[in-house]
Amino acid sequence: MTHRDDKMTDGLLDQSLEALFAEARDEAVMPSTALLAAVMADAETQIATRARQDATCRASLRPKQRHPMLAAMVAALGGWRAVAGLATAAVTGLAIGLGAPSTVTNLATGSYSESATVEMTSAGDALDALVPSFYDLALEG
């Protein structure tokens, strides 16, 4: 490591640098109007380019309507939530409709008993009493 003893030259250097910095602080340099106009024109060009790129990107990400008829029906019914409610009601109605009327009545009134079901079936299977077979539905008409 070297040790410098010439403090006098360092002092003069510091003073001259301070004078330069003070002079730079005092000067208020403003850019020319031509430069500002060029910067603004470039900014407007960049904004327009970005807007076109964003529009192209959004258009490519937008899902294509594959079934406009289905979309129109869903919109007419009130949206996907309404369609889900209608599907649930349809499945519930189908399950109740396919059940034997006496079984539904017994379940609704609370008078359903396991022994009555076993006596009603020839094979002793309780499931046959709850769910009618195709032949039972065909006989009813």
C-alpha positions in Angstrom: 0.0 0.0 0.0 1.3 3.4 -0.9 1.1 6.4 1.3 0.8 9.8 -0.3 2.1 12.9 1.4 1.0 15.5 -1.2 -2.1 16.8 0.6 -1.8 20.1 -1.1 -2.7 18.7 -4.6 -5.6 16.7 -3.1 -7.0 19.8 -1.6 -6.8 21.7 -4.9 -8.4 18.8 -6.7 -11.3 18.7 -4.2 -11.9 22.5 -4.5 -11.9 22.4 -8.3 -14.3 19.4 -8.3 -16.6 21.2 -5.9 -16.5 24.3 -8.2 -17.5 22.1 -11.2 -20.3 20.4 -9.3 -21.6 23.8 -8.1 -21.6 25.1 -11.6 -23.4 22.0 -12.9 -26.0 22.4 -10.1 -26.6 26.1 -11.0 -27.2 25.4 -14.7 -30.8 24.4 -15.5 -30.6 22.6 -18.8 -33.9 22.1 -20.5 -34.3 19.8 -23.5 -35.2 21.3 -26.8 -38.8 21.3 -28.1 -37.7 19.1 -31.0 -36.4 16.5 -28.7 -39.6 16.5 -26.6 -41.7 16.2 -29.8 -39.6 13.3 -31.0 -39.9 11.5 -27.6 -43.7 12.0 -27.6 -44.1 10.8 -31.2 -42.1 7.7 -30.3 -44.2 7.1 -27.2 -47.4 7.4 -29.2 -46.1 4.9 -31.8 -45.2 2.5 -29.0 -48.7 2.8 -27.4 -50.4 2.1 -30.8 -48.1 -0.9 -31.4 -48.9 -2.3 -27.9 -52.6 -1.8 -28.4 -52.5 -3.7 -31.7 -50.5 -6.5 -30.1 -52.9 -6.7 -27.1 -55.9 -6.8 -29.3 -54.4 -9.6 -31.4 -53.4 -11.6 -28.3 -56.9 -11.2 -26.8 -58.5 -12.3 -30.1 -56.4 -15.4 -30.3 -57.2 -16.3 -26.6 -60.9 -15.8 -27.0 -62.6 -19.2 -27.2 -64.4 -20.0 -30.4 -68.1 -20.6 -30.3 -68.5 -24.2 -31.5 -72.2 -24.6 -30.9 -74.0 -21.3 -31.2 -77.4 -23.0 -31.0 -76.5 -24.6 -27.6 -75.2 -21.2 -26.4 -78.4 -19.5 -27.4 -80.5 -22.2 -25.6 -78.4 -21.9 -22.4 -78.7 -18.1 -22.5 -82.5 -18.3 -23.1 -82.8 -20.6 -20.0 -80.9 -18.2 -17.8 -77.3 -19.4 -17.9 -75.4 -22.5 -16.8 -76.7 -22.2 -13.2 -80.3 -22.4 -14.3 -79.5 -25.4 -16.6 -77.8 -27.2 -13.7 -80.9 -26.7 -11.6 -83.2 -27.9 -14.4 -81.0 -31.0 -14.8 -81.1 -31.8 -11.1 -84.9 -31.4 -11.1 -85.2 -33.7 -14.1 -83.1 -36.4 -12.6 -85.0 -36.2 -9.3 -88.3 -36.4 -11.2 -87.1 -39.4 -13.2 -86.0 -41.2 -10.1 -89.4 -40.6 -8.3 -91.3 -41.4 -11.5 -89.6 -44.7 -11.9 -90.1 -45.7 -8.3 -93.2 -47.7 -7.6 -96.0 -45.4 -6.5 -96.8 -47.4 -3.4 -93.1 -47.3 -2.4 -92.9 -43.5 -2.8 -96.1 -43.1 -0.8 -94.9 -45.4 2.0 -91.5 -43.6 2.1 -93.2 -40.1 2.2 -95.7 -41.1 5.0 -93.1 -43.0 7.0 -95.1 -46.2 7.0 -92.4 -48.1 5.1 -91.4 -51.4 6.8 -88.8 -54.0 5.8 -91.1 -56.9 6.6 -93.8 -55.7 4.2 -91.3 -55.4 1.4 -90.0 -58.9 2.0 -93.5 -60.3 2.0 -94.3 -58.6 -1.3 -91.4 -60.0 -3.2 -91.4 -63.6 -4.3 -87.6 -63.9 -4.2 -87.3 -62.1 -0.9 -85.2 -59.3 -2.4 -86.0 -55.9 -0.9 -84.5 -54.1 -3.8 -87.1 -55.3 -6.3 -89.8 -53.7 -4.2 -88.1 -50.3 -4.3 -87.1 -50.3 -8.0 -89.6 -51.7 -10.5 -88.4 -53.9 -13.4 -89.1 -53.3 -17.0 -91.9 -55.9 -17.0 -93.7 -54.1 -14.2 -93.6 -50.8 -16.2 -94.8 -52.6 -19.4 -97.8 -54.1 -17.6 -99.0 -50.8 -16.3 -99.5 -49.5 -19.7 
